[in-house]
């Protein structure tokens, strides 16, 4: 396994886990779960995508079980949200931006870790997207909600896929260290935030549905 990007990937993983942990904890608070439930949902949201990625590429046991920092990050995010949820809850629009930043951190980093394990362009890109959206899907399923990525017209998975592709392509073109991840993350963040701000939507079927 290549180790050139390991430090960058760890930092991005921890930031993404913390940010996604806050989003999961907010959902738990709104579902009126107790402190344990809030922490569990924060952990599932923050770690779910990385668990799926690591299992699929054979990086076992997953990073979250090998490094105590991976477990501390979502627990800290959950407790922080539990105590300060009135303030965070009032920042609904801002929290969507925070979630977009978490997606931007996770997807390209997940794609590059897949490259480090020998995967080609397409599978690495797909795993980057899975890393970005996996925790959110798990969060919504556990909270009894339709996953955000499956809601009609939501531009969420597509920016994650695009940013992952850009990161892998940048690596193939000779960019090193944090540059491919930064470029890919910028694509995800700008696209997702613009979609929130401008109410952009993914293409929908036209005309009446056939029976």
Order of alpha helices (4+ residues) and beta strands (2+ residues): alpha-alpha-alpha-alpha-alpha-alpha-alpha-alpha
